[in-house]
Amino acid sequence: MTTRQVLDHGFITLEDAAMAQDANVVRAARICYQSESDQGTRDAALIRRLMRSGHMTPFEHAVMRWHVKCPLFVARQWLRHRMASYNEKSLRYCIAEPEWYMPAGKTFIQQMAYNAGIRQAFKAYDLLICEGWPPEQARGVLPMSVYTEFVWTVNASSLMNWLKQRLAKGAQWEHQQYAEAALELWTDAMPVTALAFVEKLGAYE
């Protein structure tokens, strides 16, 4: 497993990349033509040609599983990307940890106000739990800056769609940090495909 720390308390881990290989893309593509892999320059050229042409189906055969820890507001953006499988930590069954994201670069007064509001929310949460409220109801007072965790299983085609949107200049900065870390980890697993993707991404800019 390979992990990158993101934001103040978050991370992204590529847990399982056994099926995240350039060779899986080549195998899926060559079945169309009944041609053979050369495990070299012809395969790399094929991947680049697929990427340039937008023929993304072969990339769906490279699958990977990630473990993500991020603020709730990032997770809610993330889960909007539908072509993947998610399983998130449940605050119905787990008690929330008092851990939240604090944006950098704020003044002392701003930090004090921000943290005071969140601590007050956790006081209310703890009180409700002690009073016997079900956790799934008590969690309603918690802010969106609280950290959550989820497992994300995604194929390379859907990963690239997510990366394209979350690396864009208009994407929220916090989400961009996860996308940049994921791109770095994915490049180690599928270097030819990742390079072809980055080249194509540059053509959009």
C-alpha positions, 0 to 999 in steps of 0.5 A: 500500500502507498499513502500520501498525506493530504490536508492537515489530518487526511490521506489517500492510500492506493490499497490494491492495484493488482488489476491497475496495470497498463497491460490490462488496458492493452489486453482489453483493447487487443481483443477487438483486433485479435492482435498480440501484445509486445509488452513494449513500444507498440503497447504504449503507442496503442494506449496513447492512441486510445487516449487521444481518440477517446476510446475509453472502454479498455481503460475500464478493465484496470481497477483499483481500490483506494482508502480515503480520509477527507473532510465531509464536504470533500467526500460529498463532492467526491460521491457525486462521481457515480461510476465507482463503488463507495463504502463510507464510515457510518456515524450511525454505528460509529461515534464521531471523533473530534477531528476536523479540517482547519483551513490554513492561512487564516488570521488568529481571530478567524481560527478562534471563531472557526474552532469555537463553533466546531467545538460547540457542535461537538459539545452538543453532539456528546451531550445528545449521545449521553442523553441517549440519542441514537448516533444517526440523529445526534450526528445532525449537529456535526459540521461539514469539516469533520473528517470521514473515511471511505473505500473507493473502488474505481476503474481507470476510465472513471478515475480519469474522469474524476481527475479531469474535473478535480484537477481543473482550475475551478475545482475546490482547492481541498479536493484538488489536493486529493486529486494531485496525490491520487495522480501521483500514486496512480502514475506509479501503478500505470505509468504509460496510461497516466502519462498519456492522460496527462498529455491529453489533459494538457491539450484541454488547457 
